[in-house]
Amino acid sequence: MIAAWDLSDRQPHLAWRTRDGRTGDRRFPDRKAADVVLSALAELAEETGEPLEKLGFIRGPGSFTGIRAGLATAEGLRFAGGPRVFGFTKFELLEPLLGSGRQGLVVPAGGRFVFYACYEDGKAAGEGASSAVADLPEGWAWLSPGAIEGLDSRVLGIEPVTLIPERLAADLAEADYPLAPLYLRPPDVRKGVPLIQKLLAE
């Protein structure tokens, strides 16, 4: 069995593919990643009757804490002699859906903010960044997995994590899909920054 986790958003999201090509995905609303990830993988292995052979996870961008939880879980399973482990960014999963011209990928970052990456004819034009929706660079046609309030974008209607199992069905090299996190912005909680200052800044 192949499974993939996205712990970078508010709702942990699990997708999978069995050896005979059956696929599925499941969300876990109102559950913390640390409370659900290992138990859900164990339950899935029992339901499918297949051991976990490959595990993919979203390494960013998204919640700082969620990315760290996904990374720690992946590394822990690998070090324990578990499945082969692969890290993906949301952008690289969605890149194949881009067309020609100046297009940008946008994913939610919470509140009025988004993470984005720009491409010219399918090739990255600089590194990804975070921004308020109103401050996104002009001159780009935006694409997003789902609708984003205040943004005129083409909605793809697909969650990046659900694309991972099919990719992992190929014989990919782990070294090409590193576990290094992609944050694009600092954590919400920072040493020396009072909460009131953080709220006023937003």
C-alpha positions as CSV (number, residue, x, y, z in Angstrom):
1,M,0.0,0.0,0.0
2,I,1.0,3.6,-0.7
3,A,-0.1,6.4,1.6
4,A,0.3,10.1,1.7
5,W,-0.3,12.7,4.5
6,D,-0.9,16.4,4.5
7,L,-0.6,17.7,8.0
8,S,0.1,21.3,6.9
9,D,-3.5,22.5,6.9
10,R,-6.2,22.7,9.7
11,Q,-7.6,19.3,8.8
12,P,-5.2,16.4,8.5
13,H,-5.7,14.7,5.2
14,L,-4.8,11.1,4.3
15,A,-4.7,9.6,0.7
16,W,-3.8,6.1,-0.4
17,R,-3.5,3.6,-3.2
18,T,-3.6,-0.2,-2.9
19,R,-1.6,-2.7,-4.9
20,D,-4.5,-3.3,-7.2
21,G,-5.0,0.4,-7.9
22,R,-7.9,1.2,-5.6
23,T,-7.6,4.8,-4.3
24,G,-9.2,6.8,-1.5
25,D,-8.7,9.7,0.8
26,R,-10.0,10.8,4.2
27,R,-10.0,14.0,6.2
28,F,-9.9,14.2,10.0
29,P,-11.7,17.4,11.1
30,D,-11.1,18.8,14.5
31,R,-8.2,16.4,15.1
32,K,-4.6,17.3,15.8
33,A,-2.0,15.7,13.6
34,A,-0.1,14.2,16.4
35,D,-3.2,12.5,17.7
36,V,-4.3,10.9,14.5
37,V,-1.5,10.2,12.1
38,L,0.0,6.9,13.4
39,S,-3.3,5.4,14.4
40,A,-4.9,6.2,11.1
41,L,-2.0,4.6,9.2
42,A,-2.4,1.5,11.3
43,E,-6.1,1.4,10.7
44,L,-5.7,1.8,7.0
45,A,-3.2,-1.1,6.8
46,E,-5.7,-3.2,8.7
47,E,-8.6,-2.2,6.4
48,T,-6.7,-2.8,3.2
49,G,-4.8,-5.9,4.4
50,E,-1.6,-4.5,3.0
51,P,1.6,-3.2,4.7
52,L,2.7,0.3,4.2
53,E,5.4,0.2,1.5
54,K,5.7,3.9,0.6
55,L,4.8,7.1,2.5
56,G,4.6,10.5,1.0
57,F,3.9,13.7,2.9
58,I,3.5,17.4,2.2
59,R,6.6,19.3,3.3
60,G,5.1,22.7,2.7
61,P,4.1,25.3,2.4
62,G,1.6,25.5,5.3
63,S,1.3,25.4,9.0
64,F,4.8,25.5,10.7
65,T,3.6,23.0,13.4
66,G,1.9,20.7,10.9
67,I,4.9,20.6,8.6
68,R,7.1,19.7,11.6
69,A,4.7,17.0,12.6
70,G,4.7,15.4,9.2
71,L,8.4,15.6,8.9
72,A,8.9,14.0,12.4
73,T,6.5,11.2,11.6
74,A,8.1,10.4,8.3
75,E,11.6,10.4,9.7
76,G,10.5,8.3,12.7
77,L,8.9,5.6,10.5
78,R,12.0,5.6,8.2
79,F,14.5,5.2,11.0
80,A,12.3,2.4,12.5
81,G,12.8,0.4,9.3
82,G,9.4,1.3,8.0
83,P,8.3,2.4,4.5
84,R,10.3,4.4,1.9
85,V,9.5,8.0,2.6
86,F,9.2,10.9,0.1
87,G,8.6,14.7,0.6
88,F,6.6,16.9,-1.8
89,T,5.7,20.5,-1.9
90,K,2.2,21.6,-2.9
91,F,3.7,23.6,-5.7
92,E,5.6,20.7,-7.3
93,L,2.5,18.5,-7.2
94,L,0.4,21.1,-9.0
95,E,3.0,22.2,-11.5
96,P,2.0,19.6,-14.1
97,L,-1.4,21.3,-14.3
98,L,0.0,24.6,-15.5
99,G,-0.2,25.7,-19.0
100,S,1.8,28.3,-21.0
101,G,2.2,31.9,-20.2
102,R,2.5,33.7,-16.9
103,Q,0.7,31.6,-14.3
104,G,0.9,31.4,-10.6
105,L,-0.1,28.7,-8.0
106,V,-1.8,29.9,-4.9
107,V,-2.6,27.9,-1.7
108,P,-4.2,29.2,1.5
109,A,-2.0,30.3,4.3
110,G,-4.7,31.2,6.9
111,G,-6.7,34.3,7.3
112,R,-6.2,36.8,4.5
113,F,-2.8,35.3,3.5
114,V,-1.7,32.9,0.8
115,F,1.4,31.1,-0.3
116,Y,2.3,31.5,-4.0
117,A,4.8,30.6,-6.7
118,C,5.0,32.1,-10.2
119,Y,5.8,30.3,-13.5
120,E,6.5,31.3,-17.0
121,D,5.6,28.7,-19.6
122,G,5.6,26.1,-16.8
123,K,9.0,27.0,-15.4
124,A,9.5,28.5,-12.0
125,A,10.1,32.3,-12.0
126,G,11.7,32.8,-8.7
127,E,11.1,31.2,-5.3
128,G,7.8,30.8,-3.5
129,A,6.6,33.4,-1.0
130,S,3.7,34.4,1.2
131,S,1.5,37.4,0.8
132,A,-1.8,39.0,1.7
133,V,-4.3,38.2,-1.1
134,A,-4.6,41.9,-1.9
135,D,-0.8,42.2,-2.3
136,L,-0.2,39.4,-4.8
137,P,2.0,40.4,-7.7
138,E,0.1,41.7,-10.7
139,G,0.3,40.3,-14.2
140,W,-0.2,36.6,-13.4
141,A,-3.1,34.2,-14.0
142,W,-3.7,32.5,-10.7
143,L,-4.6,28.9,-10.1
144,S,-5.6,27.4,-6.8
145,P,-6.7,24.0,-5.4
146,G,-9.9,25.5,-4.1
147,A,-11.6,28.8,-4.0
148,I,-9.8,31.6,-2.1
149,E,-11.8,34.5,-0.8
150,G,-11.0,37.8,-2.5
151,L,-8.9,36.1,-5.3
152,D,-10.0,35.7,-8.9
153,S,-8.4,32.4,-9.7
154,R,-9.0,29.3,-11.8
155,V,-10.0,26.6,-9.2
156,L,-8.4,23.3,-9.9
157,G,-10.7,21.3,-7.6
158,I,-8.0,19.0,-6.4
159,E,-6.0,18.6,-3.2
160,P,-2.3,18.2,-3.7
161,V,-2.0,15.3,-1.3
162,T,-4.3,13.2,-3.4
163,L,-1.8,13.4,-6.3
164,I,1.0,11.7,-4.3
165,P,-0.1,8.0,-4.3
166,E,-0.2,7.9,-8.1
167,R,3.2,9.4,-8.3
168,L,4.6,7.0,-5.8
169,A,3.3,4.1,-7.8
170,A,6.3,4.7,-10.1
171,D,9.7,3.7,-8.9
172,L,11.0,7.1,-7.6
173,A,14.2,7.7,-5.8
174,E,13.9,9.0,-2.3
175,A,16.9,11.3,-2.8
176,D,14.9,13.2,-5.4
177,Y,12.1,14.0,-2.9
178,P,13.8,15.3,0.2
179,L,12.3,15.6,3.7
180,A,13.5,19.2,4.0
181,P,10.6,21.5,5.1
182,L,9.4,24.4,3.0
183,Y,8.0,27.1,5.3
184,L,8.0,30.4,3.3
185,R,7.2,32.3,6.5
186,P,8.3,32.1,10.1
187,P,6.2,30.3,12.8
188,D,3.3,32.2,14.4
189,V,4.9,31.9,17.8
190,R,8.3,33.6,17.9
191,K,10.5,34.3,20.9
192,G,10.5,37.9,22.0
193,V,7.4,38.9,20.0
194,P,4.5,39.7,22.3
195,L,1.1,38.3,21.3
196,I,-0.4,41.8,21.2
197,Q,2.3,43.0,18.8
198,K,1.7,40.0,16.5
199,L,-2.1,40.7,16.5
200,L,-1.6,44.4,15.7
201,A,0.8,43.6,12.9
202,E,-1.9,41.5,11.2
